């Protein structure tokens, strides 16, 4: 395995193999997908973008499938943005002929992603290095293309594990350093030190420092507690230098640091064995929650339930110890992800090898282990999810609909079950795959998470090409109730909004002095679409200007308005009320099938039907003229079905632009 296997959760190094399951204690997999190729691939990080799409990060060894652009037989960093449950926006394979591993990633203010990892390549994507392994920071844009990259290191081995965004701009990065030269010019303390640095939005180094003692240290996690102040978690085996004391073989070392690397407080937590934190979060009152794995008992840990336990600690913001809790069974557990829940409490995720204690079901050698706790760390529920071989979750996030998304890895069962009903519903790709799974908690409604459809684009004046600040109105297509009203940006004419999850909606775009744009969208048919792009050019109101009423509907050979025409009629009514001095023509048109006399009358009847409805809704009769043109003015070729459909239309044409009277 690559470096990240240790990073997913420290307890993995004590496992020989494993397995996952599909449901436990009411746990439901709502949907899942596998990413990768035929070899070993695993995901370790997960982000949710503002538009509801997600970014998955990990490493792959495969040279096919997702790894078809792998730079070598070694591991590359893999980043993918997708709309749940699976429409891929872009994917990036980052590396060279050496080995690359992903440590962490964070969203950038402009919607891109900045990732930190480790590389020993001197070709391909990475810049040339100074030593064996270097810390590699890469900024990707909205399309997954490299914007900038920086490589930090010296003549030794240096590794990147964590990154966090400063609320005031720039990033704090952390890892480990075995160098005493190159970029690592601050005072070195021992064999391998924790290394921290602040970089700008463009990746330029502002300051760097080593922290540690005569033993070995590394940064395991970073989180901003309040603006400019970061909780830094380390692993350490030192008992001197910057490390306050040593409690056991390997301790969890925590500190609070300001934006220039000054340490306000520092403390070591753990027991006589190995203990580590891999994730942290801030409580609503400013307390600090830290989660990881512990092989100790007593002291700061409390009860040991087995070989290794999932471990949760709460500190005050000044570092004072509040409480510690462990979870698990008589074998090994660990936590790699800690989520603060919207409804209160926290969700811990990692893995388990136990079949007792807090684990009621284990479907393989080890499963993904989930524990929900309250603000005091008391267990609310616990459960497992997975399949029939090795599986684990390395990162989990809560979705807007209250379900959860998790990523990790899942092993294909080498011996498929004889019973077809017990076979996996979603087929693996290779031996070990990146695993993306949507699940809910026990007893929750089955509400799969899907990325909301976004409606975005740019609105301009058709003639001048200048951007317009236009009103964008979304209505329920049946009730005509307003669902949302927004405006395009006045300077750029751009807009971006989310649509409801399902239903039929009408969209109207309008701007003073311009014709309107209308569209009806049946969202239930767009389950494979996550982004609707509409660059709309609004024509100025002027005599002779025509809008084809493409959302006015009639039965074949009939002229009575169908009910699904009402959103378009409402758009016309609002336009006419906003421009009371217009005189417009409603022109009916048909294809060239049938008798010309019949089509002439049909076209007139349809134009009259539109006029009559508008008049019934308060539009003055004097503003409207109904005319029928039959088959005389086609706008498309009548020899095709598509052309005939386009020719069967009602047009809205400006005949006269009057002058608004004062008063």
C-alpha positions as CSV (number, residue, x, y, z in Angstrom):
1,X,0.0,0.0,0.0
2,X,1.0,3.6,-0.4
3,X,1.7,6.1,2.4
4,X,-1.9,7.0,2.7
5,X,-2.9,3.5,4.1
6,X,-1.3,4.6,7.4
7,X,-3.0,8.0,7.1
8,X,-6.5,6.6,6.8
9,X,-6.3,5.4,10.3
10,X,-3.3,4.4,12.4
11,X,-4.8,1.1,13.5
12,X,-4.5,-0.3,10.0
13,X,-0.9,-1.4,10.5
14,X,-2.1,-4.0,12.9
15,X,-4.5,-5.6,10.5
16,X,-3.6,-8.4,8.1
17,X,-6.6,-8.2,5.8
18,X,-10.3,-7.3,5.9
19,X,-13.9,-7.1,4.7
20,X,-17.0,-4.8,4.6
21,X,-20.8,-5.1,4.8
22,X,-23.9,-3.5,3.3
23,X,-26.1,-2.9,6.4
24,X,-25.9,-3.1,10.1
25,X,-28.2,-1.9,12.9
26,X,-30.6,-0.3,10.3
27,X,-27.7,1.2,8.4
28,X,-28.7,1.6,4.8
29,X,-26.5,2.0,1.8
30,X,-28.6,4.3,-0.4
31,X,-26.2,4.1,-3.4
32,X,-22.5,3.4,-3.9
33,X,-20.0,3.5,-6.7
34,X,-16.5,2.2,-7.2
35,X,-13.7,4.2,-8.9
36,X,-10.4,2.8,-10.2
37,X,-8.9,0.1,-12.4
38,X,-7.8,-3.5,-12.0
39,X,-5.1,-2.9,-9.4
40,X,-5.0,-1.2,-6.0
41,X,-6.8,2.2,-5.7
42,X,-8.2,3.9,-2.7
43,X,-9.9,7.3,-1.8
44,X,-8.9,9.2,1.3
45,X,-10.5,12.6,1.1
46,X,-13.9,14.1,0.3
47,X,-15.1,17.7,-0.1
48,X,-18.6,19.1,-0.9
49,X,-18.7,22.1,-3.3
50,X,-21.1,25.0,-2.9
51,X,-23.2,23.7,-5.8
52,X,-23.7,20.3,-4.1
53,X,-21.2,18.4,-6.2
54,X,-18.4,16.5,-4.5
55,X,-14.7,16.2,-4.9
56,X,-13.1,12.8,-4.2
57,X,-9.3,12.5,-3.7
58,X,-7.1,9.5,-3.3
59,X,-4.4,7.4,-4.9
60,X,-4.3,4.9,-7.7
61,X,-1.8,2.2,-8.9
62,X,-4.0,1.0,-11.8
63,X,-2.9,1.7,-15.4
64,X,-6.4,1.2,-16.8
65,X,-9.9,2.6,-16.0
66,X,-9.5,5.8,-13.8
67,X,-5.7,5.1,-13.9
68,X,-5.4,5.1,-17.7
69,X,-3.3,8.2,-17.5
70,X,-1.2,7.0,-14.6
71,X,2.4,8.1,-15.1
72,X,4.0,4.9,-13.9
73,X,3.5,1.6,-12.2
74,X,3.7,3.5,-8.9
75,X,0.9,5.5,-7.3
76,X,-0.4,8.8,-8.6
77,X,-2.7,11.3,-6.9
78,X,-6.2,11.1,-8.2
79,X,-8.8,13.9,-7.9
80,X,-12.3,13.8,-9.3
81,X,-15.2,16.2,-9.2
82,X,-18.6,14.7,-9.8
83,X,-22.3,15.2,-9.3
84,X,-23.8,12.6,-7.0
85,X,-24.5,9.8,-7.7
86,X,-22.0,9.6,-10.5
87,X,-21.8,12.1,-13.3
88,X,-18.1,13.1,-13.6
89,X,-17.3,16.7,-14.3
90,X,-13.5,16.2,-14.4
91,X,-10.7,14.0,-13.2
92,X,-7.1,14.7,-12.7
93,X,-4.2,12.2,-12.4
94,X,-1.2,13.9,-10.9
95,X,2.3,12.5,-10.8
96,X,5.4,11.3,-12.5
97,X,7.4,8.1,-12.9
98,X,8.0,7.9,-9.2
99,X,5.4,7.7,-6.5
100,X,2.9,10.3,-5.3
101,X,0.5,10.1,-2.3
102,X,-2.3,12.5,-1.3
103,X,-2.2,13.9,2.2
104,X,-5.1,16.3,2.2
105,X,-7.1,18.8,0.1
106,X,-9.2,21.9,0.7
107,X,-11.5,24.1,-1.4
108,X,-10.0,27.4,-2.7
109,X,-12.1,30.6,-2.6
110,X,-12.5,30.6,-6.4
111,X,-14.1,27.1,-6.4
112,X,-11.0,25.2,-7.2
113,X,-9.2,22.7,-5.0
114,X,-5.7,22.8,-3.4
115,X,-4.2,19.5,-2.5
116,X,-1.1,18.6,-0.5
117,X,0.9,15.3,-0.8
118,X,4.2,13.7,-1.3
119,X,6.3,13.1,-4.4
120,X,9.6,11.5,-5.3
121,X,9.3,12.1,-9.0
122,X,11.5,14.4,-11.0
123,X,9.4,14.4,-14.2
124,X,5.8,14.4,-15.2
125,X,3.7,16.9,-13.3
126,X,5.9,17.7,-10.3
127,X,8.6,20.3,-10.5
128,X,12.2,19.1,-10.0
129,X,13.0,18.3,-6.3
130,X,16.0,18.7,-4.0
131,X,15.9,15.4,-2.1
132,X,14.4,12.0,-1.9
133,X,10.7,12.8,-1.1
134,X,9.3,16.3,-1.1
135,X,6.1,18.0,-0.1
136,X,4.0,18.8,-3.1
137,X,1.2,21.4,-3.1
138,X,-1.0,21.7,-6.3
139,X,-3.8,24.1,-7.1
140,X,-6.5,22.9,-9.6
141,X,-9.0,25.1,-11.2
142,X,-12.8,24.5,-11.8
143,X,-11.9,22.1,-14.7
144,X,-9.3,20.2,-12.8
145,X,-6.3,21.8,-14.6
146,X,-3.2,22.8,-12.7
147,X,-3.1,26.5,-11.9
148,X,0.1,26.5,-9.9
149,X,2.3,24.0,-7.9
150,X,5.0,24.3,-5.4
151,X,7.5,21.8,-4.1
152,X,9.0,22.1,-0.7
153,X,11.9,20.0,0.7
154,X,15.5,19.4,1.2
155,X,18.0,16.6,0.8
156,X,16.1,14.3,3.1
157,X,12.6,12.8,3.1
158,X,9.8,15.4,3.5
159,X,6.1,14.5,3.4
160,X,2.9,16.5,3.1
161,X,-0.1,15.4,5.2
162,X,-2.4,18.3,6.0
163,X,-3.7,21.6,4.7
164,X,-6.2,24.2,6.0
165,X,-7.4,27.4,4.6
166,X,-6.9,30.7,6.5
167,X,-10.1,32.7,6.8
168,X,-8.0,35.7,5.9
169,X,-6.5,34.1,2.8
170,X,-3.7,31.6,2.1
171,X,-3.1,28.2,3.6
172,X,-1.4,26.5,6.5
173,X,0.3,23.3,5.4
174,X,1.8,20.6,7.6
175,X,3.7,17.3,7.3
176,X,7.1,15.9,8.3
177,X,10.6,16.8,7.5
178,X,13.8,14.8,7.5
179,X,15.8,17.7,5.9
180,X,18.0,20.4,7.4
181,X,18.5,22.3,4.2
182,X,16.6,23.5,1.1
183,X,13.3,25.0,2.0
184,X,13.6,23.4,5.5
185,X,16.0,25.9,6.9
186,X,14.4,26.5,10.3
187,X,15.9,24.8,13.4
188,X,15.7,21.0,13.2
189,X,15.2,19.1,16.4
190,X,15.6,15.3,15.8
191,X,15.3,12.5,13.4
192,X,12.0,13.6,11.7
193,X,10.2,16.7,12.8
194,X,6.8,18.1,12.3
195,X,7.0,20.8,9.7
196,X,4.5,23.7,9.3
197,X,4.4,26.5,6.9
198,X,2.1,29.3,5.8
199,X,1.7,29.9,2.0
200,X,-0.1,32.6,0.0
201,X,-3.1,32.0,-2.3
202,X,-0.5,31.5,-5.0
203,X,1.5,29.0,-3.0
204,X,4.4,31.2,-2.1
205,X,6.1,30.5,1.3
206,X,5.6,33.1,4.0
207,X,7.2,31.2,6.9
208,X,8.1,27.7,7.9
209,X,9.2,26.0,11.1
210,X,10.2,22.6,12.6
211,X,8.6,21.4,15.8
212,X,9.5,18.3,17.8
213,X,12.1,16.6,19.9
214,X,15.0,14.2,19.5
215,X,12.6,11.4,18.3
216,X,10.2,11.6,15.4
217,X,7.1,13.8,14.8
218,X,4.7,14.5,12.0
219,X,1.6,16.7,11.6
220,X,-1.6,14.6,11.4
221,X,-4.3,17.2,11.1
222,X,-5.0,21.0,11.0
223,X,-8.2,22.8,11.8
224,X,-9.0,26.5,12.2
225,X,-10.5,27.0,15.7
226,X,-11.2,30.7,15.2
227,X,-10.0,33.2,12.6
228,X,-6.2,32.9,12.4
229,X,-5.9,30.3,15.1
230,X,-5.3,26.6,14.3
231,X,-5.4,23.4,16.3
232,X,-2.4,21.3,15.2
233,X,-2.3,17.6,15.8
234,X,0.9,15.7,15.7
235,X,2.2,12.1,16.3
236,X,5.3,12.0,18.5
237,X,7.6,9.6,20.4
238,X,9.9,12.3,21.8
239,X,10.1,13.5,25.4
240,X,12.2,16.6,24.9
241,X,12.5,19.7,22.7
242,X,9.1,21.2,22.0
243,X,7.3,18.1,23.2
244,X,6.1,18.6,26.8
245,X,6.4,15.0,27.9
246,X,6.2,11.4,26.7
247,X,3.4,9.1,27.9
248,X,4.1,6.0,25.9
249,X,5.4,4.5,22.7
250,X,3.6,7.0,20.5
251,X,1.6,9.9,21.8
252,X,-1.0,12.4,20.4
253,X,0.5,15.9,20.6
254,X,-1.9,18.9,20.3
255,X,-1.2,22.6,20.2
256,X,-2.9,25.9,19.4
257,X,-1.0,28.1,17.0
258,X,-1.5,31.6,15.6
259,X,-1.2,32.7,12.0
260,X,2.6,33.3,12.3
261,X,3.4,30.0,13.9
262,X,3.5,31.1,17.6
263,X,2.3,28.4,20.0
264,X,-0.2,29.5,22.6
265,X,-0.4,26.2,24.4
266,X,0.8,22.6,23.8
267,X,-0.1,19.3,25.5
268,X,0.5,15.6,25.0
269,X,-2.4,13.1,25.3
270,X,-2.5,9.3,25.5
271,X,-1.3,6.4,27.6
272,X,1.5,3.9,27.7
273,X,1.0,2.5,24.2
274,X,0.3,4.0,20.8
275,X,-2.2,6.9,20.5
276,X,-3.0,9.2,17.6
277,X,-5.4,11.9,16.4
278,X,-6.4,12.0,12.7
279,X,-9.2,14.5,12.7
280,X,-10.5,17.4,14.8
281,X,-13.4,19.9,14.8
282,X,-14.6,22.8,16.8
283,X,-17.7,22.5,19.0
284,X,-20.4,25.2,18.9
285,X,-19.1,26.7,22.2
286,X,-15.4,26.8,21.0
287,X,-14.3,23.6,22.6
288,X,-12.0,21.2,20.6
289,X,-13.0,17.7,19.6
290,X,-10.2,15.3,18.6
291,X,-10.7,11.8,17.2
292,X,-8.3,9.0,16.3
293,X,-7.2,5.6,17.7
294,X,-5.8,4.4,21.0
295,X,-4.1,1.2,22.1
296,X,-3.7,2.5,25.7
297,X,-5.7,2.4,28.9
298,X,-6.1,4.8,31.7
299,X,-4.5,8.3,31.9
300,X,-6.1,10.5,29.1
301,X,-7.7,7.5,27.4
302,X,-9.9,5.8,30.0
303,X,-11.3,2.4,29.2
304,X,-9.5,0.1,26.8
305,X,-12.0,-2.2,25.1
306,X,-9.7,-4.3,23.0
307,X,-6.4,-4.2,21.1
308,X,-7.2,-0.8,19.7
309,X,-10.2,1.5,20.2
310,X,-11.8,4.4,18.4
311,X,-10.9,7.4,20.6
312,X,-12.6,10.8,21.1
313,X,-11.3,13.6,23.4
314,X,-12.8,17.0,24.2
315,X,-10.6,20.0,25.3
316,X,-11.5,23.5,26.2
317,X,-10.2,26.2,23.8
318,X,-7.3,26.8,26.3
319,X,-6.3,23.2,26.1
320,X,-7.8,22.1,29.4
321,X,-8.9,18.4,29.4
322,X,-12.6,17.8,29.7
323,X,-13.2,14.2,28.9
324,X,-12.2,11.1,26.9
325,X,-14.3,8.3,25.4
326,X,-13.4,5.0,23.6
327,X,-15.6,2.9,21.4
328,X,-15.3,-0.6,19.9
329,X,-15.0,-4.2,20.8
330,X,-12.3,-6.7,21.9
331,X,-10.3,-6.5,18.6
332,X,-9.2,-3.3,16.9
333,X,-11.0,0.0,15.9
334,X,-9.9,3.4,14.8
335,X,-11.3,6.7,13.7
336,X,-10.2,8.6,10.6
337,X,-13.1,11.1,10.3
338,X,-15.0,13.3,12.7
339,X,-18.2,15.1,11.6
340,X,-20.1,17.8,13.5
341,X,-23.8,17.1,12.9
342,X,-26.4,19.8,12.1
343,X,-28.8,18.2,14.6
344,X,-26.2,18.1,17.3
345,X,-23.5,15.7,18.3
346,X,-20.8,14.0,16.2
347,X,-20.3,11.1,13.8
348,X,-17.1,9.2,14.0
349,X,-16.1,6.9,11.1
350,X,-13.2,4.5,10.6
351,X,-13.0,0.7,10.7
352,X,-13.5,-2.3,13.0
353,X,-12.3,-5.8,13.3
354,X,-14.5,-6.7,16.3
355,X,-17.6,-8.7,16.5
356,X,-18.8,-7.6,19.9
357,X,-19.1,-4.6,22.2
358,X,-20.3,-1.6,20.1
359,X,-20.2,-3.8,17.0
360,X,-23.3,-5.9,16.3
361,X,-22.4,-7.0,12.8
362,X,-19.2,-7.8,11.0
363,X,-19.5,-9.2,7.5
364,X,-15.8,-9.7,6.8
365,X,-12.4,-9.3,8.3
366,X,-13.0,-5.7,9.0
367,X,-15.8,-3.2,8.2
368,X,-16.4,0.5,8.2
369,X,-17.3,1.4,11.8
370,X,-19.7,4.3,12.5
371,X,-20.5,5.8,15.9
372,X,-22.8,8.7,16.6
373,X,-22.3,10.4,20.0
374,X,-23.8,13.4,21.8
375,X,-22.0,16.5,23.0
376,X,-20.7,14.5,26.1
377,X,-19.4,11.7,23.9
378,X,-22.1,9.2,25.0
379,X,-22.9,6.7,22.2
380,X,-26.3,7.3,20.5
381,X,-25.8,4.5,18.0
382,X,-23.1,2.5,16.3
383,X,-23.0,0.3,13.3
384,X,-21.1,-1.0,10.3
385,X,-21.3,-0.9,6.6
386,X,-19.4,-2.7,3.9
387,X,-19.2,-5.8,1.8
388,X,-17.6,-9.2,2.0
389,X,-13.9,-8.4,1.9
390,X,-11.6,-5.6,3.1
391,X,-13.3,-2.2,3.4
392,X,-12.8,1.1,5.3
393,X,-14.1,4.7,5.4
394,X,-11.5,7.4,5.5
395,X,-13.6,10.5,5.2
396,X,-17.3,11.2,5.8
397,X,-19.5,14.4,5.3
398,X,-23.1,15.1,6.1
399,X,-25.2,16.0,3.1
400,X,-27.9,18.8,2.9
401,X,-30.7,16.1,3.0
402,X,-29.3,14.6,6.3
403,X,-27.8,11.5,4.8
404,X,-24.0,10.9,4.7
405,X,-21.4,10.5,2.0
406,X,-18.2,8.6,2.7
407,X,-15.1,7.6,0.8
408,X,-12.5,4.9,1.4
409,X,-11.6,1.7,-0.2
410,X,-13.3,-1.6,-0.8
411,X,-11.8,-5.0,-1.7
412,X,-13.4,-7.3,-4.2
413,X,-14.4,-10.6,-2.6
414,X,-11.8,-13.1,-4.0
415,X,-14.3,-15.9,-3.5
416,X,-17.8,-14.9,-4.7
417,X,-20.7,-16.4,-2.7
418,X,-22.5,-19.4,-4.3
419,X,-25.9,-17.9,-3.4
420,X,-26.6,-15.3,-6.1
421,X,-28.8,-13.2,-3.7
422,X,-25.7,-12.5,-1.6
423,X,-23.6,-11.2,-4.4
424,X,-22.7,-7.5,-4.6
425,X,-25.3,-5.3,-6.3
426,X,-22.7,-2.9,-7.5
427,X,-19.8,-4.7,-9.2
428,X,-16.2,-3.9,-8.2
429,X,-13.8,-2.7,-10.9
430,X,-10.5,-4.2,-9.6
431,X,-9.0,-5.9,-6.6
432,X,-9.2,-2.7,-4.4
433,X,-11.3,0.2,-5.5
434,X,-12.0,3.7,-4.4
435,X,-15.3,3.5,-2.6
436,X,-17.9,6.3,-2.6
437,X,-21.0,5.5,-0.6
438,X,-24.2,7.3,0.4
439,X,-25.8,6.0,3.6
440,X,-28.2,7.1,6.3
441,X,-28.4,6.4,10.0
442,X,-30.5,3.8,11.7
443,X,-34.2,4.4,11.3
444,X,-33.9,7.3,8.9
445,X,-36.0,7.6,5.8
446,X,-34.3,6.3,2.6
447,X,-33.5,9.7,1.0
448,X,-30.6,9.2,-1.4
449,X,-28.4,12.3,-1.9
450,X,-28.3,13.7,-5.4
451,X,-26.5,16.8,-6.4
452,X,-29.0,19.6,-7.1
453,X,-29.4,20.7,-10.7
454,X,-27.8,24.1,-11.1
455,X,-29.1,26.6,-13.6
456,X,-26.4,29.0,-14.6
457,X,-25.1,31.2,-17.5
458,X,-24.9,34.7,-18.7
459,X,-27.5,37.2,-19.7
460,X,-26.7,39.9,-22.3
461,X,-28.3,42.4,-24.6
462,X,-28.7,40.6,-28.0
463,X,-27.6,43.6,-30.0
464,X,-25.0,45.3,-27.9
465,X,-23.7,42.1,-26.2
466,X,-23.5,44.1,-23.0
467,X,-24.3,42.2,-19.7
468,X,-27.8,42.7,-18.3
469,X,-29.0,42.6,-14.7
470,X,-32.1,40.5,-15.4
471,X,-34.8,39.1,-13.1
472,X,-34.9,35.2,-13.1
473,X,-38.2,33.8,-11.8
474,X,-38.8,30.1,-11.1
475,X,-42.5,28.9,-10.7
476,X,-44.2,25.7,-10.0
477,X,-45.5,24.6,-13.4
478,X,-48.8,23.4,-12.0
479,X,-49.7,25.8,-9.2
480,X,-47.8,28.8,-10.6
481,X,-46.5,29.5,-7.1
482,X,-43.2,31.3,-7.1
483,X,-40.3,29.0,-6.0
484,X,-37.4,31.4,-6.3
485,X,-36.5,34.8,-7.6
486,X,-33.0,35.9,-8.3
487,X,-31.0,38.3,-10.5
488,X,-28.0,38.1,-12.7
489,X,-24.9,40.0,-11.8
490,X,-25.1,43.7,-12.9
491,X,-21.5,43.9,-13.9
492,X,-21.0,40.5,-15.7
493,X,-24.6,39.4,-16.4
494,X,-23.8,36.0,-14.8
495,X,-26.1,33.9,-12.6
496,X,-25.9,30.6,-10.8
497,X,-28.7,29.1,-8.8
498,X,-30.0,25.7,-7.7
499,X,-33.2,24.2,-8.9
500,X,-35.6,22.0,-6.8
501,X,-34.9,18.3,-6.7
502,X,-37.9,17.3,-8.8
503,X,-41.1,18.6,-10.3
504,X,-42.1,20.8,-13.2
505,X,-41.0,24.4,-13.2
506,X,-41.3,27.4,-15.4
507,X,-38.3,29.7,-15.9
508,X,-38.7,33.4,-16.9
509,X,-36.0,35.8,-17.6
510,X,-36.8,39.5,-18.0
511,X,-35.1,42.9,-18.0
512,X,-36.5,46.4,-18.4
513,X,-36.7,47.4,-22.1
514,X,-36.2,43.9,-23.3
515,X,-38.3,41.0,-24.6
516,X,-38.7,38.0,-22.2
517,X,-37.3,34.5,-22.3
518,X,-39.3,31.5,-21.1
519,X,-38.6,27.8,-20.6
520,X,-40.4,24.9,-18.9
521,X,-38.3,22.2,-17.3
522,X,-39.4,18.8,-16.1
523,X,-36.8,18.0,-13.4
524,X,-37.8,14.4,-13.0
525,X,-36.4,13.6,-16.4
526,X,-33.0,15.2,-15.7
527,X,-31.6,12.6,-13.3
528,X,-28.5,12.2,-15.5
529,X,-28.0,16.0,-15.7
530,X,-26.5,18.1,-12.9
531,X,-25.8,21.4,-14.7
532,X,-28.0,23.4,-17.0
533,X,-26.2,26.1,-18.9
534,X,-28.2,28.9,-20.5
535,X,-26.5,31.9,-22.0
536,X,-29.5,34.0,-22.8
537,X,-29.6,37.0,-25.2
538,X,-32.6,39.3,-24.6
539,X,-33.7,41.3,-27.6
540,X,-34.5,45.0,-27.0
541,X,-38.2,45.9,-27.3
542,X,-38.7,47.3,-30.8
543,X,-41.2,47.1,-33.6
544,X,-41.1,43.9,-35.6
545,X,-39.4,41.9,-32.7
546,X,-40.7,38.4,-32.5
547,X,-40.8,35.8,-29.7
548,X,-41.8,32.3,-30.6
549,X,-44.1,31.0,-27.8
550,X,-42.5,27.5,-27.7
551,X,-44.3,26.6,-24.5
552,X,-47.9,27.1,-25.7
553,X,-49.5,23.7,-26.3
554,X,-52.6,22.4,-28.2
555,X,-53.9,18.9,-29.0
556,X,-53.5,17.9,-32.6
557,X,-56.1,19.6,-34.8
558,X,-57.5,21.5,-31.8
559,X,-57.2,25.1,-30.6
560,X,-58.1,24.9,-26.9
561,X,-55.1,25.9,-24.7
562,X,-53.7,22.9,-22.7
563,X,-53.1,23.4,-19.0
564,X,-49.3,23.1,-19.4
565,X,-49.4,26.3,-21.4
566,X,-50.2,28.4,-18.3
567,X,-46.6,29.2,-17.2
568,X,-46.0,30.7,-20.7
569,X,-49.2,32.6,-20.5
570,X,-48.2,34.0,-17.1
571,X,-44.9,35.2,-18.6
572,X,-46.8,37.0,-21.3
573,X,-49.2,38.6,-18.8
574,X,-46.3,39.9,-16.7
575,X,-44.6,41.3,-19.8
576,X,-47.7,43.1,-21.0
577,X,-48.4,44.5,-17.6
578,X,-44.8,45.9,-17.4
579,X,-45.1,47.4,-20.9
580,X,-48.7,48.7,-21.1
581,X,-48.1,50.8,-24.2
582,X,-47.3,48.0,-26.5
583,X,-49.5,46.6,-29.3
584,X,-48.6,43.1,-30.2
585,X,-49.7,40.5,-32.8
586,X,-50.5,36.9,-31.8
587,X,-49.8,35.0,-35.0
588,X,-50.8,31.3,-35.5
589,X,-48.8,29.1,-37.9
590,X,-49.0,25.5,-39.0
591,X,-47.1,22.9,-41.0
592,X,-48.0,22.1,-44.6
593,X,-49.9,18.9,-44.0
594,X,-53.7,18.8,-44.9
595,X,-55.9,21.4,-46.6
596,X,-54.6,25.0,-46.7
597,X,-58.1,26.3,-45.8
598,X,-58.3,24.1,-42.7
599,X,-54.8,25.1,-41.6
600,X,-55.6,28.8,-42.1
601,X,-58.6,28.5,-39.8
602,X,-56.8,26.4,-37.2
603,X,-54.0,28.9,-37.0
604,X,-56.4,31.7,-36.5
605,X,-58.4,29.8,-33.9
606,X,-55.2,29.2,-31.9
607,X,-54.1,32.8,-32.0
608,X,-57.6,33.8,-30.8
609,X,-57.5,31.3,-28.0
610,X,-54.2,32.9,-26.7
611,X,-55.8,36.3,-27.0
612,X,-59.0,35.3,-25.3
613,X,-57.1,33.9,-22.3
614,X,-54.9,37.1,-22.0
615,X,-58.0,39.3,-22.1
616,X,-59.7,37.1,-19.5
617,X,-56.7,37.8,-17.2
618,X,-57.0,41.6,-17.5
619,X,-54.9,42.4,-20.6
620,X,-56.8,45.1,-22.6
621,X,-58.2,44.0,-25.9
622,X,-56.7,47.0,-27.6
623,X,-53.2,45.7,-27.0
624,X,-53.7,42.4,-28.8
625,X,-54.2,41.5,-32.5
626,X,-54.9,37.8,-33.5
627,X,-54.0,36.6,-37.0
628,X,-53.7,33.3,-38.7
629,X,-51.1,32.5,-41.3
630,X,-51.7,28.9,-41.8
631,X,-48.9,27.1,-43.6
632,X,-47.6,30.2,-45.4
633,X,-44.7,31.2,-43.2
634,X,-42.6,28.2,-42.3
635,X,-39.4,28.6,-40.3
636,X,-38.2,25.0,-40.9
637,X,-38.3,22.3,-43.5
638,X,-41.7,20.6,-43.5
639,X,-40.2,17.3,-44.8
640,X,-39.1,16.2,-41.4
641,X,-41.0,15.7,-38.1
642,X,-38.7,18.2,-36.3
643,X,-39.3,20.8,-39.0
644,X,-43.1,20.3,-38.9
645,X,-43.1,20.7,-35.1
646,X,-41.2,24.0,-35.3
647,X,-43.6,25.3,-37.9
648,X,-46.7,24.5,-35.6
649,X,-46.3,27.6,-33.4
650,X,-47.8,30.8,-32.1
651,X,-45.6,33.9,-32.4
652,X,-45.6,37.1,-30.3
653,X,-44.7,40.1,-32.4
654,X,-44.4,43.7,-31.4
655,X,-46.4,45.9,-33.8
656,X,-46.1,49.2,-32.0
657,X,-44.1,50.6,-29.1
658,X,-46.1,53.4,-27.6
659,X,-45.0,56.2,-25.3
660,X,-45.6,55.9,-21.6
661,X,-47.7,58.8,-20.4
662,X,-46.7,60.6,-17.2
663,X,-48.9,60.2,-14.2
